[in-house]
Structures are given as structure tokens and as C-alpha cells.
Amino acid sequence: MKSNIELKKIAEATIHEESEAITSLADRIDDNFVECVNLILQSKGRVIITGIGKSAIIGSKIVATFNSTGTPSIFLHAADAIHGDLGIIQKEDLIICISKSGETPEIKVLVPLLKLQGSSLIAIVGNTKSYLARQADIILDTTVEKEASPNNLAPTSSTTAQMVMGDALAVCLMEARGFTTHDFARFHPGGALGKKMYLKVSDLYKNNQAPQVQINDDIRKVIVEISSKRLGATAVLDKDELKGIITDGDLRRMLEKNQNVGELVAGNIMSINPKIIDSDTLAVKALEMMRKNNITQLLVTDKGKYSGVIHLHDILREGII
């Protein structure tokens, strides 16, 4: 049984080993890598990524990254490929084969069949003298000095290197295509990540009522408006022009400072220069403004005119935080 101190040292050593493997990978970014990126950019087909064992799992992850960043990709398990799934490959597709050794039996069976398809074969391989490397049109070298696992057995540093090489390809392809946050949002419409990219203030505040009083309205009307609309604040207008905001906090401070409130009107207690946000702004920007100013609501304007209120609770309900 390992002591706590020993376990911490093992974990630290593992991280250092894999970190060194990734650092050395940068030295292998050469003309082959650039050629690979350009080949994918010029391709009219998809990227088919294949592998066996742990490399297959890494291949699935790279496919997911490619698809989410604008490079259409499909994962093809090497074992399934030689049992009928080769039919998934189309004429203009590119093939990336991932393997540490480049010598596994399934890869040796698969590679000649892939070559018969006439597609370009890219190898992400940890042995540049292997069978896979010799057959590939382009080699991306992911050789590691040793695995981080005891006795240099379980794939650890090698699979990390494979994944990082895939990420390097994905990021280069994104940059080359001018992939934007709007593009990213199109591929990530679900969950908090997608909502941060596309959900706008206009999607949220319209579900609320639009509390408002006129600048000369009495305090009773102000209290009723804030209470009935349940947003903790009301806008103060002079006809159609936005002049300020009154919050629950403003009402409390008014009561603390004034003995006689019967003669006060909205204009006497409002905060001028209220924090406002345009309805077309991303909701995540509204959240940033609330956090920065330590407030829970913003007045919303549409084409310069007051339209309503967005509350922190509106954003919380969408799971953006």
C-alpha cells in the first residue's frame, strides 16, 4: 500500500513525463504537418479517422473536435473497417490512421485496403520506421521517449501526444478557415457553452413585464409598480425618455433618510445614469455587466427606447453561469 506522499509523487511524475512528451512534440511540427493541414483544407470530402485500442479512443475525440470546429469528420474503427465498414469511405475523403507502433495486426490488414480506396493516407504514428509509416503519404510523428506508466507499458504519454497533435491540426484548420465564435455557436447550440455564444438579451427580457413610472409619480405608485412587476426595480421615464431607475435598495434608503415621504416623487429618489443594455447584446455580456457593477438587473433598450428589464434570475434559469 502506497503512502499519501508516495501517491502524490507518482501523480507529479506522471504529469511531468507527459508534459515533457508534449513539449518535445513541438519540435516535430515540420513541412509534413503543414502539408497535412493544406491537404485537409483543399479536400472536397471528409476526414476519416481510424485506429485500434487506445488510439481509437483518441481518434474519436479528434473527430469530435474536428466536427465542432468546421472540419467534417467520421470515426472508423479499424476492426470494424475490415468487417464491412470500409463502405463508409467516399472517393474524395482523406484518411488519418492513428497508431503508436504502426505494426498492430489490424492496421497491417487495413492499410492495403485503405490504399485501394485511392484516398490520401495520413499517419499519426509513434514509430516512423513502421509498416504504417512506410505506407503513408504524410507522416505526423508522435514518438515519445517513454510512457508515464510503470514499466513503460500502458499508453499514457503516447496517447496524450496523439491527442495534442489532433488539437494542433484542429486549431490550424480553424485559423486557416477564419472560424469565428458565430461559427462555433452554430455547431454548439445546446448547453451553457452554446447559449453563451448565441443567446441574446432579447431572448430573455421579453418574458418579463416592463416596470415603469413617470418622473413625477408619487412614491405609492413607485412601490406598487416595483412590487407588482417583481423585478426589484422600475425604470423612471419623462414621457418616453429614460431618466433613471429606482430599486428596492433605493426605497429602503429613502425610508432611512426621510421622515415624511408623502411629498416625494420618483424623480427625487431615482438613480440617474442607470446601467442599460441593448436588446441585441449577448446575454453573457449582461451577466458580465451585472457582476462588474454588483447589481441584479439591467434596463433594456431597443433602438434607444426603454423596453424592459433583464434580471440575473433570467440568466440563471438558462444555466449560463
Secondary structure as UniProt FT lines:
FT   HELIX           4..25
FT   HELIX           26..28
FT   HELIX           31..42
FT   STRAND          47..51
FT   HELIX           54..68
FT   TURN            69..70
FT   STRAND          73..77
FT   HELIX           78..81
FT   TURN            82..84
FT   HELIX           85..88
FT   TURN            91..92
FT   STRAND          94..99
FT   HELIX           105..116
FT   TURN            117..118
FT   STRAND          121..125
FT   TURN            128..129
FT   HELIX           131..135
FT   STRAND          138..141
FT   HELIX           150..152
FT   HELIX           157..177
FT   HELIX           181..187
FT   HELIX           191..198
FT   HELIX           202..205
FT   TURN            206..207
FT   STRAND          212..214
FT   TURN            215..216
FT   HELIX           219..229
FT   STRAND          233..238
FT   TURN            239..240
FT   STRAND          241..247
FT   HELIX           248..257
FT   TURN            262..263
FT   HELIX           266..269
FT   STRAND          271..272
FT   STRAND          276..278
FT   TURN            279..280
FT   HELIX           283..293
FT   STRAND          297..302
FT   TURN            303..304
FT   STRAND          305..311
FT   HELIX           312..317
FT   TURN            318..319
//
